[in-house]
Amino acid sequence: MDMNRRDFFKLAGVTAAAASVGNFGVVEAAKKKAAALTKQAPVVGSKLVTSGAKGTTAKVYFTKKIDAASLIKLYNLINSEIYGKVAIKLHTGEKNGPNILPRDMVKKFQAQVPNSNIVETNTMYGGDRYTTEGHRETLKINGWTFCPVDIMDEDGDANLPVRGGKHFQTLEVGKHMLDYDSMIVLTHFKGHAMGGFGGSLKNIAIGCASGQHGKRTVHGYLEGPMPFGAKELAEMPVKEELMERLADSGKATCDFFGKRIVFLNVMRRMSVDCDCAGTRAAEPTMADIGMCASTDILAIDQACCDFVYSAADNHDLKERIESRAGLHQLAAMAELKMGNPQYELISID
């Protein structure tokens, strides 16, 4: 039945029947949680992080260690539904980016996932990865040469439905995404110039959308020159609307894979800037925290935000998140029933 799901999208392009990821959350709970984050750091370290939670909770596994062995250990706790041809969605970064995930760690991890390779898409902005040719050169420079890297929009787009989308009802993703049975979203959790923070949602919402069309949809930039300039950038939706658009986009990918998608967030070298800033990225001003894993996209991004807000040295990243209304990503995901804002934090150390 799951194999037919992939063929169904290829042939029909109508609404998917796949279930959304994880335990469904309550919209108001996410909104209250986001509001609370801006006022007082939550308690992290207890098993149930969301105090006074009623109903179901998602499981988020955590380790303070940031190495290949711990990453593999986390993955093995959440991979029961992963099978077949596996896409590892990674932000491979602009040339010589100082903060991208360590290649050796990712290499050892990928070697433990049968029939897997890294997947990416081209960018909408004019940089090292705007064209497939430039993108492939950047991959070599950054050391992503130990396994195939599938630039999913190299051969064009495929349209996926966005069930219940607030701003759009279809999204153009890289055509090759439909060739995969499962996806591992391996994310460098950090700040982001427009999103406030870049977690699992940002990784798939922008990272799976095709460069020439899907990313236009996500950014609400439907007409105009490509690549865009400063004038066009200034006119794109920001803050709450952009966060909602990220959730719309992420839902298309989550619905496509159903239970066959899992999330790993690495809280290391957390600059206020995304890896798309390359060598221009600001030097991180807060210490590394660790890594999280979950089958629930909302719970894992919520947990990482909680960790950031609990850190004593969070000033710069916290300011970046709040100045862009980044926490609205969490409420938007809850509104689309993408996951559960209430989670149980389980340390594996």
Buried (B, 14 or more C-beta within 10 A) or exposed (E): EBEEBBEBBEEEEEEBEBEBBBBBBBBEBBBBBBEBBEEEBBEBEEEEBBEEBEEEBBBBBBBEBBBBEBBBBBBEBBBEBBBBEBBBBBBBBBBEBBBBBBBEBBBBBBEEBEEBBBBBBBBBBBBBBBBBEBBBBBBEBBBBEBBEBBBBBBEEBBBBBBBBBBBBEBBBBBBBBBBBBBBBBBBBBBBBBBBBBBBBBBBBBBBBBBBBBBBBBBBBBEEEEBBBEEEBBEEBBBBBBBBBBBBBBBBBBBBBBBBBBBBBBBBBBBBBBBBBBBEEBEEBEBEEBBBBBBBBBBBBBBBBBBBBBBBEEBEBBBEBBEEBBBBBBBBBBBBBBBBBBBBBBBEBE
